[in-house]
Amino acid sequence: MQIDEQIFEFTDELGPEKIIHLYEPRTRMKAIVVVDNTAAGPAIGGIRMAPDVTVNEVRRLARAMTYKNIMAGLPHGGGKSGIIADPKTVNKEQIIRTFARAIKNLLEYIPGPDMGTDESSMAYVYDETSRAVGLPRELGGIPLDEIGVTGYGVAECADVAKDYINLDLNGARLVIEGFGNVGKPAARFLAGKGVILVGASDSRGTIYNSKGLDVEELIRVKESTGSVTNYKDGEVLKITDLLMINTDILIPAARPDVISDANSDVVDAKLIIEGANIPITESAERALHDRGILVVPDFVANAGGVITASVEYHAGTEASALDKTKNTIRRNTKEILDKVYSDKTYPRETAVGIARQRVLRAMKYREWM
Ligand code: NAD
């Protein structure tokens, strides 16, 4: 049998174990599932629905889930899936149910929500397969966006990281790119620690006030009008101007690769906590670090969502999800930053090194090595 070696181009000692293309001719549902590594247990990872989602994107995100889940000490490996469709125009219930039926026997993959899917989507997946996380409250779910657990974890991460750059959170300035389910609670929890939000953006623009934005009022404006740019007591700037705002803390919490080699030099911050997944390219992260800007990587800082998903899957409570998020993220941030400053290494390399070692150890317990 001849095998096209190209399809194994990205495999390494961890995975991916499976890359599956799915097509259902009646509904024309097209999807990709990547199960990256299941040494620690069945893979948890979201279903992304977007018209332009690619195998490579799903593969990168699946690996990120392997690292995130093992760093968080969850009994789960990493995976991800992508349904190639526009969530605004398709019959979502039909396409999600079709996808769920296609993965019913893929028992090593437990789907969760991601861009383009939500709690209702997970309810349909659960109905078809009896396997999903991020469920509605009525089905025993812990509503992670309602409680803002990822933003909560991001704020706890900042609280640990500040000590490594001698930053006092009381009075520190904050800028948030993407005032959504991660950005809003991050702003709220950090405001509780005395941080002053001076800039925030969404897909329509940036709002800025050097004296500070009222976080609760900004959340109200965003939720009632759809955009932060309708906030009255601030200056409206372009989306791209956000990165240039002089600040102590910057939280990218929207899209991938928003900071790259093309624009990393304009960033004017001391500490960056990655709320979004892969918001900064790896070479830009290194360039920022070389300029003395501390960047805490995504899979360390934004694990609150998957920690809560795992607590939900194992029938835990909302209070224990918050507790586990706080303790895990604080412990991991400290472990990584201690090593960064003692060994003079980059944060992502350090974090990936620790995560890889943990996955390899889990593989040894399974007699895979
Ligand atoms: P969301 O849709 O609730 O919010 C995203 C926000 O970003 C929206 O306000 C949107 O208007 C804004 N936005 C879109 N394009 C923008 C642009 N070009 N510039 C500035 N803002 C823009 O999404 P979310 O759940 O907050 O997720 C944000 C990121 O965090 C994603 O990368 C997601 O994968 C990641 N993440 C989310 C969670 C979670 O618990 N929700 C957990 C881990 C990682």
Residues whose N, C-alpha, C, O or C-beta is under 5 A from the ligand:
A	BS01	NAD	T150 E177 G178 F179 G180 N181 V182 G183 S201 D202 S203 I239 A253 A254 G275 A276 N277 N302 G305
